[in-house]
Amino acid sequence: MCESYKVIQVAKSQIGYLEKSSDSQLDDFTANAGRENYTKYARDYKGFAGEDYQGQAWCDMFVDWCFVKAYGVDNARDLLGGFDAYTPASAQYFKARGRWHTSDPQPGDVIFFENSQRINHTGIVTEVKDGRVHTVEGNTSGGGDVVANGGGVWSKSYALDNSKIAGYGRPAYVRKSDQDYVTGLYHDLLGWEPNTPVMTYQRWLNTYLGGYLKEPLEIDGKCGAKTRKAAVMAMQVYLNKMCGARLAVDGSFGPKSRTAYETVRRGRKGDNVCIVQGLLYGHGYDPAGFDGSCGAGCERAIKQYQANTDSLAVDGHCGKATFRALVR
């Protein structure tokens, strides 16, 4: 499955590459710079597309190259509809499949520009913000103008109503779940795996708290201060709902909340158990499920957490002191 962030990262990694004066040092970003349209993109394009266009305009080959690097040859071909070094032909691939748009660009779209005669330049949309579309383009130059033969890879920005924008081709990305998307993002870009049970917990907290949160928790798989505060708020909502505690839902585990708190122990079931299970996952302990039922696995995880935390009795019960430690 393919997501747009991958091609965007590949495109950004090429910013600053300069075309060469000859078929030499093609992989170096700045060596042998010239105006003869020699690039590594055309060299590699010959390998995956079977056509040799070295020494010719290369903005379209750059786009195809980025997609191949991000997704592999077969997936890139499917996403783009085919490979072509001629920008009108590439635009037509999208039009023929009903994937051509003249407004509302999205990150990962292929942007096409036109002059008075035809579509003549292309790039990759990286961001749309504040009425502007941001791109990475090959065979262009810096500055705010559309430059169809500028000699390098640069990041650009245009007003959405720029008259030279012909339209946008939208590759047929397969939308993953939020969890799969964020997991892939952290793995590919940051080199670590987020705690996916905590991501499940964060989504559950967002739903459970509803309008109590000023803004939803970021689904990042980290049990940080905002997630721990939301856990306290969720417990306050639970105590108000189930025990008539009349607590302020403020995320502070103060004296009134501690007085109303009900211990989570083996055999208990309910949303309060979910709150504790999510916190245990967040601290690196496995309660054997996020199901609102405190069984043997949950009791074991509580004991493990207590044994590794100063001043807590190891009894397997998540009482006031243990809950306070979990959310501190």
Phi, psi and omega per residue, in radians:
M1 nan 2.495 -3.001
C2 -2.050 2.426 3.086
E3 -2.158 2.609 -3.011
S4 -1.161 -0.440 -3.063
Y5 -1.093 -0.490 -3.087
K6 -1.149 -0.816 -3.125
V7 -1.206 -0.560 3.097
I8 -1.108 -0.743 3.138
Q9 -1.164 -0.673 3.083
V10 -1.089 -0.817 -3.128
A11 -1.047 -0.788 -3.134
K12 -1.104 -0.566 -3.131
S13 -1.164 -0.245 -3.096
Q14 -1.715 -0.055 -3.106
I15 -1.032 2.264 -3.133
G16 1.791 -0.122 3.091
Y17 -1.208 2.369 3.132
L18 -2.016 2.405 3.092
E19 -1.126 2.823 -2.981
K20 -1.892 2.832 3.118
S21 -1.520 -0.217 3.116
S22 -2.752 3.105 -3.120
D23 -1.425 1.051 -3.078
S24 -2.531 2.475 3.123
Q25 0.945 0.746 -3.054
L26 -1.152 -0.461 -3.085
D27 -1.510 -0.249 3.104
D28 -1.357 2.405 -3.060
F29 -1.176 -0.619 -2.993
T30 -2.188 -0.291 -3.104
A31 -1.174 2.624 3.086
N32 0.971 0.556 -3.140
A33 -1.114 2.489 3.133
G34 -2.871 -2.789 -3.062
R35 -2.193 0.522 -3.034
E36 -1.850 0.154 3.044
N37 1.158 0.458 3.036
Y38 -1.555 2.224 -3.108
T39 -2.554 2.804 3.012
K40 -1.208 -0.435 -3.112
Y41 -1.164 -0.741 3.099
A42 -1.194 -0.680 3.091
R43 -1.027 -0.839 -3.118
D44 -1.271 -0.540 3.103
Y45 -1.034 -0.697 3.102
K46 -1.022 -0.640 -3.120
G47 -1.197 -0.759 -3.058
F48 -1.685 -0.343 -3.131
A49 -1.891 -0.300 3.083
G50 1.430 0.211 -3.127
E51 -2.172 2.392 -3.131
D52 -1.779 1.825 3.112
Y53 -2.061 0.447 3.125
Q54 -1.026 2.360 -3.128
G55 1.564 0.069 3.124
Q56 -2.033 2.970 -3.125
A57 -0.913 2.393 -2.885
W58 -2.247 0.222 -3.109
C59 -1.080 -0.701 -3.116
D60 -1.265 -0.663 3.078
M61 -1.104 -0.608 3.085
F62 -1.081 -0.792 3.122
V63 -1.045 -0.849 -3.136
D64 -1.067 -0.707 3.130
W65 -1.047 -0.772 -3.137
C66 -1.075 -0.734 3.135
F67 -1.166 -0.683 3.112
V68 -1.140 -0.750 3.116
K69 -1.109 -0.620 -3.093
A70 -1.337 -0.682 -2.918
Y71 -2.230 -0.095 -3.039
G72 1.561 2.832 -3.002
V73 -1.096 -0.874 -3.040
D74 -1.139 -0.798 3.122
N75 -1.127 -0.685 3.132
A76 -1.095 -0.750 3.121
R77 -1.071 -0.718 3.125
D78 -1.145 -0.712 -3.100
L79 -1.172 -0.662 -3.066
L80 -1.588 -0.314 -3.066
G81 1.559 -0.109 -3.137
G82 2.571 2.939 3.102
F83 -1.836 2.426 3.066
D84 -2.802 2.456 3.119
A85 -1.555 -0.058 -3.098
Y86 -1.797 2.009 -2.983
T87 -1.024 -0.697 3.099
P88 -1.064 -0.620 3.136
A89 -1.196 -0.699 3.116
S90 -1.134 -0.711 3.081
A91 -1.082 -0.674 -3.119
Q92 -1.139 -0.547 3.069
Y93 -0.991 -0.767 3.141
F94 -1.230 -0.720 -3.128
K95 -1.089 -0.696 -3.097
A96 -1.154 -0.445 -3.121
R97 -1.749 0.129 -3.124
G98 1.233 0.496 -3.101
R99 -2.053 0.577 3.137
W100 -1.885 2.314 -3.122
H101 -2.308 2.521 3.086
T102 -1.892 0.028 3.106
S103 -2.654 3.069 3.079
D104 0.941 0.988 3.114
P105 -1.144 2.696 3.129
Q106 -2.235 2.615 3.044
P107 -0.963 2.347 -3.084
G108 1.692 -0.211 3.042
D109 -1.152 2.711 2.977
V110 -1.694 2.100 -3.108
I111 -1.633 2.451 3.123
F112 -2.147 2.437 3.117
F113 -2.028 2.778 -3.128
E114 -2.384 2.656 2.959
N115 -1.844 -2.805 -3.084
S116 -1.246 -0.187 -3.058
Q117 -1.959 -0.688 -3.026
R118 -2.920 3.022 2.945
I119 -1.127 2.253 -2.993
N120 -2.371 0.051 -3.096
H121 -2.792 2.719 -3.089
T122 -2.642 2.883 3.108
G123 -2.925 -2.943 -3.089
I124 -2.106 2.262 3.109
V125 -1.315 2.231 3.131
T126 -1.877 -0.438 -3.091
E127 -2.866 2.619 3.014
V128 -2.249 2.059 -3.014
K129 -2.720 2.398 3.033
D130 0.914 0.768 3.067
G131 1.322 0.260 -3.129
R132 -2.290 2.603 3.053
V133 -1.885 2.242 -3.120
H134 -1.828 2.466 -3.010
T135 -2.415 2.884 2.788
V136 -2.112 2.274 -3.080
E137 -2.302 2.543 2.984
G138 -1.696 2.773 3.133
N139 0.998 0.801 3.111
T140 -2.419 -3.009 3.075
S141 -2.362 2.967 3.116
G142 -1.205 3.046 -3.127
G143 1.757 3.106 -2.993
G144 -1.622 -0.105 -3.091
D145 -1.554 2.709 2.990
V146 -1.306 2.074 -3.118
V147 -2.137 1.988 -3.022
A148 -1.543 -0.112 -3.137
N149 -2.641 1.155 -2.977
G150 -1.796 -0.216 2.966
G151 1.709 0.039 -3.129
G152 -2.729 3.118 3.047
V153 -1.787 2.161 -3.066
W154 -2.455 2.727 2.991
S155 -1.532 2.337 -3.071
K156 -2.275 2.949 3.129
S157 -2.639 2.386 -3.113
Y158 -2.420 2.633 2.960
A159 -1.109 2.528 -3.100
L160 -1.077 -0.444 -3.125
D161 -1.672 0.301 3.109
N162 -1.011 2.211 -3.019
S163 -1.183 -0.274 -3.123
K164 -1.516 -0.126 3.084
I165 -1.398 2.028 -3.133
A166 -1.433 -0.632 -3.127
G167 2.844 -2.985 -3.031
Y168 -2.354 2.334 2.986
G169 -1.677 2.273 -3.097
R170 -1.868 1.844 3.089
P171 -1.021 2.652 -3.067
A172 -1.462 1.141 3.095
Y173 -1.102 2.544 3.025
V174 -1.657 2.085 -3.076
R175 -1.367 2.087 3.075
K176 -1.447 2.948 2.975
S177 -1.126 2.783 3.103
D178 -0.995 -0.691 -3.115
Q179 -1.133 -0.805 -3.142
D180 -1.113 -0.671 -3.130
Y181 -1.106 -0.861 -3.095
V182 -1.199 -0.668 3.093
T183 -1.050 -0.795 3.120
G184 -1.113 -0.687 3.138
L185 -1.069 -0.876 3.136
Y186 -1.121 -0.696 -3.104
H187 -1.160 -0.813 -3.043
D188 -1.330 -0.648 -3.029
L189 -1.711 -0.616 -3.038
L190 -1.913 -0.208 3.047
G191 1.359 0.349 3.067
W192 -2.491 2.746 -3.128
E193 -1.657 2.187 3.054
P194 -1.222 2.806 3.119
N195 -1.363 1.722 -3.023
T196 -1.136 -0.594 3.035
P197 -1.057 -0.588 3.105
V198 -1.197 -0.599 3.063
M199 -1.084 -0.737 3.057
T200 -1.050 -0.741 3.132
Y201 -1.100 -0.763 -3.130
Q202 -1.098 -0.721 3.091
R203 -1.125 -0.695 3.113
W204 -1.099 -0.763 3.112
L205 -1.071 -0.736 3.108
N206 -1.002 -0.742 3.141
T207 -1.246 -0.768 -3.054
Y208 -1.140 -0.678 -3.069
L209 -1.465 -0.373 3.070
G210 0.884 -2.149 -3.068
G211 -1.310 -0.052 3.132
Y212 -1.241 -0.457 3.126
L213 -1.509 2.301 3.084
K214 -1.143 -0.641 3.052
E215 -2.555 2.545 -3.086
P216 -1.071 2.651 3.038
L217 -1.108 2.513 2.994
E218 -1.269 2.322 -3.117
I219 -1.502 1.419 -3.037
D220 -2.032 -0.030 3.092
G221 1.299 0.262 3.124
K222 -2.076 2.283 -3.117
C223 -1.521 1.198 -3.113
G224 -1.469 -2.968 -3.046
A225 -1.051 -0.688 -3.116
K226 -1.182 -0.679 3.121
T227 -1.189 -0.710 3.132
R228 -1.155 -0.675 3.087
K229 -1.126 -0.712 3.109
A230 -1.109 -0.580 3.102
A231 -1.117 -0.716 3.083
V232 -1.126 -0.760 3.109
M233 -1.031 -0.752 3.126
A234 -1.084 -0.699 3.112
M235 -1.137 -0.672 3.103
Q236 -1.127 -0.726 3.082
V237 -1.068 -0.772 3.136
Y238 -1.064 -0.815 -3.112
L239 -1.139 -0.627 3.076
N240 -1.154 -0.734 -3.076
K241 -1.258 -0.790 -2.993
M242 -1.652 -0.418 -3.044
C243 -2.125 -0.005 -3.116
G244 1.066 0.655 -3.007
A245 -1.294 -0.425 3.140
R246 1.010 0.784 3.134
L247 -1.539 2.600 2.958
A248 -1.235 2.298 -3.140
V249 -1.549 1.423 -3.008
D250 -2.103 -0.046 3.115
G251 1.364 0.207 3.114
S252 -1.912 2.104 -3.115
F253 -1.512 1.211 -3.088
G254 -1.522 -2.968 -3.059
P255 -0.986 -0.753 -3.109
K256 -1.154 -0.703 3.122
S257 -1.183 -0.682 3.135
R258 -1.150 -0.640 3.128
T259 -1.158 -0.681 -3.090
A260 -1.405 -0.320 -3.016
Y261 -1.036 2.429 3.077
E262 -1.926 2.263 -3.098
T263 -1.106 2.375 3.035
V264 -1.669 2.077 -3.137
R265 -2.413 2.986 -3.101
R266 -0.969 2.330 -3.125
G267 1.729 -0.308 3.126
R268 -1.343 2.560 3.090
K269 -2.356 2.541 3.094
G270 2.540 3.110 -3.129
D271 -1.105 -0.528 3.118
N272 -1.110 -0.569 3.076
V273 -1.192 -0.709 3.067
C274 -0.993 -0.748 -3.123
I275 -1.048 -0.770 3.138
V276 -1.218 -0.734 3.129
Q277 -1.035 -0.756 3.121
G278 -1.086 -0.696 3.111
L279 -1.149 -0.678 3.102
L280 -1.081 -0.788 3.059
Y281 -1.007 -0.736 -3.118
G282 -1.097 -0.481 3.117
H283 -1.638 0.080 3.065
G284 1.616 0.281 3.140
Y285 -1.983 2.445 -3.038
D286 -1.725 1.880 3.119
P287 -1.467 0.184 3.091
A288 1.112 0.665 3.048
G289 2.415 2.712 3.056
F290 -2.116 1.270 -2.952
D291 -2.229 0.056 3.128
G292 1.284 0.328 3.131
S293 -2.238 2.076 -3.102
C294 -1.515 1.654 3.110
G295 -1.820 -2.770 -3.079
A296 -1.086 -0.677 -3.130
G297 -1.158 -0.702 3.121
C298 -1.171 -0.755 3.109
E299 -1.059 -0.737 3.137
R300 -1.097 -0.744 3.137
A301 -1.122 -0.675 3.096
I302 -1.085 -0.776 3.133
K303 -1.082 -0.745 3.135
Q304 -1.086 -0.748 3.113
Y305 -1.118 -0.764 -3.138
Q306 -1.097 -0.703 -3.118
A307 -1.137 -0.467 -3.111
N308 -1.741 0.144 -3.112
T309 -2.148 2.216 -3.108
D310 -1.047 2.501 2.969
S311 1.262 0.244 3.096
L312 -1.883 2.342 3.030
A313 -1.254 2.429 -3.117
V314 -1.625 1.520 -3.087
D315 -2.173 -0.081 -3.137
G316 1.348 0.098 3.106
H317 -1.839 2.291 3.066
C318 -1.568 1.459 3.094
G319 -1.513 -2.890 -3.061
K320 -1.049 -0.778 -3.090
A321 -1.158 -0.721 -3.127
T322 -1.208 -0.742 3.112
F323 -1.102 -0.706 3.136
R324 -1.076 -0.709 3.108
A325 -1.144 -0.686 -3.130
L326 -1.105 -0.557 -3.072
V327 -1.791 0.016 -3.089
R328 -1.205 nan nan
